[in-house]
Amino acid sequence: MIDFASVRIEPFRPIVALAFFAAGILPILPILADGGTEARWRNPGADRDPIALFNETMDRGAFILALEPTAGYLRSVLEYLRVPTESQILVFSSASFQAKLIDQENPRAIYFNDDIAIAWVRGSLSIEAAATDPGSGVAFYTLDQSAAGKPRFRREGSCLSCHQSQRTFGVPGLFVLSASPDHEGGGLVSDHRTPLTERWGGWYVTGLSSGFRHLGNRTGQGWLQSLYDQFDRSGYLADYSDIVALMIFEHQTQATNLITRLAWEMRTGGSEQQLNDAVNTLVDYLLFVDESPLPNRIIGTSGFRERFETLGPFDRRGRSLRQFDLHRRMMLYPCSYMIYSKAFIALPLAAKRLVYARMRDVLNGRSKEPRYARMSPSDRQAVLEILRDTKRDLPQYFGPVSAVEPRARINRP
């Protein structure tokens, strides 16, 4: 249902990756007729993703949604789910089941946090949601925008025809597509490994930089600080489609897919080689090993960066994995904040142990592969220290843990 349009499925090279998928080396894991994953893989309470909890609250009458003339329930839904309006990103490519409603004058708006994405199209009868199900991946829902009856999200298994595919490593997930210039014929899946010059075809992009061009915005347009003069903005909750928010959304969609892939390989009895591949790919992704360097400084204009950096958690020195660099690379410290996500926390214990062991070997220099040479000793040490202070389940071989809660002071570079 939510098609988040954009580029490459690395660390494999693109052609090699497609060959792997075509050969069936990365299988699509089974789905039951009701849209759920194989029952024996699920953890107790796995269905209690944020949308499932939302429905329980609505059923009890504990929260009342306000229906606005153009935006419908959108603002109230975001308020309840604690999804910031600064996260708004806008896509106008036609890769969507609501393609007839979407164009450059009426882009689809997506709002997100670590665990949920909400999509809204002006003129649509429904709001879409994709929520991390800690036991099985991403679950998809729609909410009827009519005023009749009790508002309730409905599970949509049909979304998996697109959202459990080679683009998501065979598990229920999200992806971002960079559409071709004519916005037809599909696109390329993008994340932090994709050069910025190949990203965001079919998306609006607001922000500042220089010396390069991405594929976003209307053909021939340069950098946009806001969208105030691009289309009728009635119903939209912000004047931006922030470049930093886009970069974060790309990163976390693929991180969630890779975490889910490892969980499924573990629960379905994958071979030792399959598990090792899943662990190594996830660890490399979390440590930004194959990140494409930024060609110049990136500046967001919506306030997303500032809000995101307050979320923590912070170590005893005020450092956080949510702090941005945005000069040479995306994050100041090369380890993903998705290590705190519900999806990662829900990994089977044996899988998590494998991830931590591999991460330790990379960070302490035991892994000698050339691709790790780009990680400086100071970066490795900083990541180790932050993890020791902020990850309560970190194995003892990482050192002592003394977690510091969010809202600490941010040390900027």
N, C-alpha and C positions, 0 to 999 in steps of 0.2 A: 504494500500500500504506500508507505512512504518511500519514494525513490529519491535518494539523495545523490544528485548527479555528480562523480568524477574520476584515478589514472593507473598506475602500474602496480602489479602484484609482485613486488620484490620481497626478500632479497634475491630471488631468482631474477635473471634477466628476462625481459618481457616475452621474447619469443620462446625461450625455454619454459617459462611458466605456462604459457598457453599449450605447449606440447605436453607438459605434465598433465594438465587438466583434460586435454583431449584424449590422452591415453587412459584416463580413469585412475591415475595414481592417487589423486585426492578425491575420495568418494563423497557422494552426497549421503549423509547419514539419515537413517529412516525416520519417517514421520507417521504418526498414527492418523487415522481417518478424521479424528476430531481436531487435528492441528497440533496436538501435543507431542512432545518427544517421547521416546520409548520409556514407559513407566518405570522400569527398573533403574534408569539412570537418574531419576529425579530425587532431590533431597526433600525431606519433609518440610512442608511450608514453602516449597519453591515457587508456587503460584502467587505468593504474596509479594509481587512486584509493586511498584508505586501505583500503578493503575488499578490493580486488584484492591489495594488498600483504599484508593479513592472511591471505588464502587461501594465498598463496605460503609464508608463514611456517608455517602449519598443515601444509601439504603436506610441508615439510621436517622437521617435528617439532621446530621450534625454540622453540615455546611450547606449553604444555599448559594447556587451559582446565579450571577447577574447576567441577564441576556441584553446585550447592547445592540443597537440597530444594525450596524454593519459588521462589527467584529464577532457578534454572537456571544458565545460563552468563553471566548479565547482569553480575555484578561482574567476572568475569575479562575479558569483552569490553571493558568500560569501561577497565579497568586497561591492557590492551594498547593500546587506541586513544587513551589519555590523555584520556579524557572525564571531567570532574570530576562527582562525585555532587552537588556544590552546584548544578549546573545543572538538577537535577530540576524538571520542570514536569508537571502532571497535568491531563488532560482527561477529562471524563465524558460529553460529548455523543456522540451516536450516529453521527457522520459518520466511519465507519470500516468497512473490510471485516470487522473483528472486532467489529462493533457488538453482537452477542449476548452478548459477554463483558464489555462495558463499561457501567458505570453509576456512580452516586455512591458506591456501596459498593466498587467495583472499577475505579477510574479507570486509564486508560492512562498510563504513565510515559514521559516523553521526556527524554533526556539528550543534551547537544550540546557541541561546540566550534565553531571557525570553519568547519570543513570536513566535519563529519559529524554526523548525528543518529541516535540509537539509541532505538527504541521497544519497550517491554515491556508485556505485559498478563498479569496473574496468571491462571494457568490455561490460557494459550495454549501450543500446541506449538512456537511459533517466536518468535524475536526478529527485529524488522525493523530495517533500516538504510537510510539515505539518505546518500550520500557525494558530495561535489563531484568530478565528473570534469572535470579542467582543460580538456579538449578539447571538451566537449559539453554541460555542464550538470550535472544531478544524476542519479546512477545509484541504482537501488533493488535491495535484496537482502533475503532472509530466511535465517535460520539455524535449522536443526532443533534443538530442545532435547532430543532423546533422547540417551541415553548411548552408543548404538551407533555404531560407526564413527568416522571422523575428522570432527570438526566443520568445516563449511565453509559460507560464505555462498553462496547461489545467486542469480544475477541474475533479477530479476522484471520483465519487460517489461510485464506486465499493469497495473502501477501507473500507467503513462502514460495510461491512459484517464481518470484524474482529474488526474494530475500533469503533464500537458502539455496545457494548456487555456487558456482566456481568463484564468483566475485567475493563471496563471504567465506571461502575455504570449506564449503560444504556444510556449514552450520547456520542456524537462524541468526541473521545479523544485518547490519547497515553498511552502506558504502557511499562514497562521494564520487560522482562522475564529472569529468571534464568533457563536455560535449564537443563534437566536431564543429567547425565554424558555421555550418548550415543547420546545426542542432538536430541533425537527422543521422541515423545509422549508428546509434549507440555512442560510446565514448570510452574513456580510459579511467580506471579506478585510481584515485590519487590519495596520497598521504604524505608524511614528512619526508619520504624518500624521493618524491617526485620534484624535479626542478620547478621553481615558481613560474618559469616561462611556459610550462605545459599545463598549468592548473586553471580551473574555474571557467572553462568555456561553458556558456549558458547560465552563468551566475552574475548577479550584481556584486561588485566589490568596492567598498569604501575604505579609504586609508591613504597614507602618504608614503612614497618612496621615490626613487629616481634611478636612472641608468638601465632599466629593464622594463619589459612589458609582460604582463600576464595575459591570459585569454579572456578575462572577464569583461563585463559591461557590453554595451552595444558596439557593433563593429566600428573600429576607428576611434573609439573614445579613449582618452587617457585616464589618469588617476582622478577619482571622484572623492571629495571629502564628505559629501552627504548625497542623499537622493532627492533633495527638496524640489528639483526641477525635472525629474526623470519620468514621473507618472503621477496620476492621482493617488495620493497616499491615504485617503480616507479608509479607516479600519485598521491600518497598520499601526503598530505600537511604537515604532521608532523610525527615524529617518536614515537608517544605516543598514548596510550589510557588511559588517566589520571584517577586515582582512585577518585580524588576529583571531576573532571568533571562528572564521572559516578554517584557519590553520589548526586550531584546537579540535574542532569538530572532525576534520579529516583524521587527525591523529587518534582520537579516542574511538572512532568507529572501528578502525582496523585493529586497535589494541583489544577491544572487546571481542572481536571475531577470533583473534589469535588465542585469547584466554579461553574462550568457549571451545575452540578446536582442541586445545590441550585437554580440557576437562572431558570432552567426549571421547578422545583417544584413550584416556585413562579408564573411563567407565565402560568402554566397549571392548577392552582387552586388546588394544592396539599392540603391534609388535614392538620389540625394543627399538628397532630403527625408526619406526613411526613416532614413538614417544620422544626419542632423542631429537629427531627433526623438529617436532612441535615445540619442545623445550628450547632448543637452540634458537629457533626462529623467533619465539616470543621474547627471550632474553635479549637478543640483538635488537629487537624492536623497542623494548622498554628502555634500553640504554642508548637509543638513537645512533646505533653503530653505523648504519647506512644512510644517515640523514643527508639530504642535499643541502649544501651550504647556501646561505642567503646571499644574493648578489649585492645587497645594500641594506641599509637600515630600514626597518619596517615600523610604521607608526599607525596604530589604530585610532579611530576618531569617535567611537561610540561610548567609551568608558568601560568596555568589556575587560580590557587588560587590568585596569585598576581594581575592578570588582573581583576578578578571578584571583588576583594575587593575595587578597585578604583571607582566602579560604583555608590556607594551611593544609596540614599541621606544620608547626614550626619546631625547629630544634632549639637547643639552649642558647644558640648564638643568633636566633632570629631568622635562620635560613629555611627555605621551603622549596620543595620540588615544583611548586606552582610559580616560581619567579621566572620572569622572561629575560632573555638576552635581546633577541630581535636585531642584533647587529650581524653577527657571524652565523648564528643558529637560532632556533626557536626558543629553547629554554636555557636558563642560566646554568643549571646543573643537569647533566645528561642522564637523568633517570626519570621515567614517566610517573606523574602523579596517579596514573591508573593503577599503580601498585596498591593504592588505598581503596580501589573501587569495590563495589559489592560483588562484581563478577570475579575479581581476583580473590577476595576473601572467601568466596564460596568454592574455590578450587578444591578438589579432593586433597587430603593431607599429603598423600604420597606424591601427587603432582607438584604441590607447592614446595615440598622438600627438594625435588629435582630442580625447580626453578631457582630456589635460593642457593643450592650448591653450585649451579652453573654461574649464577650471578657473582657469587663469592670468587670463583676461579677467574672470572673476567676482571673484577675490580681489584683483586690483589695481585694480578699479573701472572697467574699460573697458566692461563690460556694464552698461548704464544702466537695464535694465528695473526697474520699481517693485518687483517681488518680491524684489530683492536689497537693497533699502534697509534691511531689518531686520538685515543683517550689519554689525556695528559695525566701525570701523577697527581697534580693538584685536583683535577676533576674527580679522579677515582677516590681520593681521600675525602673530598667534600661529600660525595654521594654516600660513602660508607658512614661518615659521621651523621649525616641527616637520617639515614635509615636506622642507625642505632638508637637515635633519640625519638623516632616517630613511628616505628613499626613494632607493635607489641608482640607479634608472633615471630619475630626474627629469631633464627636459631642462635644459640649461644656462641657459635664460632664467629659471628659477626661482632661480638662484643656486647657491652651493657646497653640496656634500653631505658630511657627515662622520657616518656612521651610528653610533649608540650602541646597544649590545646591551641586551636586557631585563635586569630586576632592578635598575635604578637606583632611586634614591629618588623617591618620589612627592611632589610639591608639591600640597597640598590648598588649595582656595580659602578 
